[in-house]
Amino acid sequence: MATPELTVRRSGYASRLYELGYAQSSPLYDVIVRYGLLPLGGHDRCRRRFAEWSELRPGQQVASLCCGTGSTERAMLERVPDLRIVGIDLGKGQLARARRRDPQGRIEYRRGDARASGLESRRFDRVVVVLALHEMPRHERRCVLAEAERLCADDGRVIAVEHNRPGRFGTRLLQALCWFYWLPGNPEARTARDLQREGIAAEMRAVGLEPLRRHLTRPDWIEAVLARTAASRPRGSDA
């Protein structure tokens, strides 16, 4: 399937508002994320689950697009120490924090655009995108997923972890309150709700990925979808 047309701002951010917002919020980034994950059992528990759902194996190469401050990458190494991980992010502040929290240099962090990472095609056993796509308009997030598909080895897997649309109205209301959807001018509210309506599995199919498994947190605020590339599908199989 053709890769969506790539339209990248000079800064790499989808809008000037995002660029300014992330630059200013960098010192509080982890605090905000930790607060948002409290109702799901806490930040550390969630990151361990994300690592578990990635179905990692020793010796694998992992690309993490939009890696932020590296929390998921560190959780992956706790689960499977023998991994080679490259993290890509636009935020200088986020990457600086990620490097400080990895003093041994076990993870390679690069500043770059997740829509055009510059990494080698078909190199990675796992490509992960965690809690970043909801910040992007539909076209931009499909560009990121198309890049994930390009990077993924023929027998590898792509996993996207994202905001889910809860099944119950009361749960949706609580999610919206805790994740600041109500905040006037919050640029994530519109894009997150669009992603929830579409569903991450549909977004992955749109760029040629085939969803295999879906996981949900409790409550069902976050979903994770593990997918494979078309090249990894067994010949003659409709499964």
Rosetta blueprint (number, residue, H / E / L):
1 M L
2 A L
3 T L
4 P L
5 E L
6 L L
7 T L
8 V L
9 R L
10 R L
11 S L
12 G L
13 Y L
14 A L
15 S L
16 R H
17 L H
18 Y H
19 E H
20 L H
21 G H
22 Y H
23 A H
24 Q H
25 S H
26 S H
27 P H
28 L H
29 Y H
30 D H
31 V H
32 I H
33 V H
34 R H
35 Y H
36 G H
37 L H
38 L H
39 P H
40 L H
41 G L
42 G L
43 H H
44 D H
45 R H
46 C H
47 R H
48 R H
49 R H
50 F H
51 A H
52 E H
53 W H
54 S L
55 E L
56 L L
57 R L
58 P L
59 G L
60 Q L
61 Q E
62 V E
63 A E
64 S E
65 L E
66 C L
67 C L
68 G L
69 T L
70 G L
71 S H
72 T H
73 E H
74 R H
75 A H
76 M H
77 L H
78 E H
79 R H
80 V L
81 P L
82 D L
83 L L
84 R E
85 I E
86 V E
87 G E
88 I E
89 D E
90 L L
91 G L
92 K H
93 G H
94 Q H
95 L H
96 A H
97 R H
98 A H
99 R H
100 R H
101 R L
102 D L
103 P L
104 Q L
105 G L
106 R L
107 I E
108 E E
109 Y E
110 R E
111 R E
112 G L
113 D E
114 A L
115 R L
116 A E
117 S L
118 G L
119 L L
120 E L
121 S L
122 R L
123 R L
124 F E
125 D E
126 R E
127 V E
128 V E
129 V E
130 V E
131 L L
132 A L
133 L H
134 H H
135 E H
136 M L
137 P L
138 R H
139 H H
140 E H
141 R H
142 R H
143 C H
144 V H
145 L H
146 A H
147 E H
148 A H
149 E H
150 R H
151 L H
152 C E
153 A E
154 D E
155 D E
156 G E
157 R E
158 V E
159 I E
160 A E
161 V E
162 E E
163 H E
164 N L
165 R L
166 P L
167 G L
168 R L
169 F H
170 G H
171 T H
172 R H
173 L H
174 L H
175 Q H
176 A H
177 L H
178 C H
179 W L
180 F L
181 Y L
182 W L
183 L L
184 P L
185 G L
186 N L
187 P H
188 E H
189 A H
190 R H
191 T H
192 A H
193 R H
194 D H
195 L H
196 Q H
197 R H
198 E H
199 G L
200 I H
201 A H
202 A H
203 E H
204 M H
205 R H
206 A H
207 V L
208 G L
209 L E
210 E E
211 P E
212 L E
213 R E
214 R E
215 H E
216 L E
217 T L
218 R L
219 P L
220 D L
221 W L
222 I E
223 E E
224 A E
225 V E
226 L E
227 A E
228 R E
229 T E
230 A H
231 A H
232 S H
233 R L
234 P L
235 R L
236 G L
237 S L
238 D L
239 A L
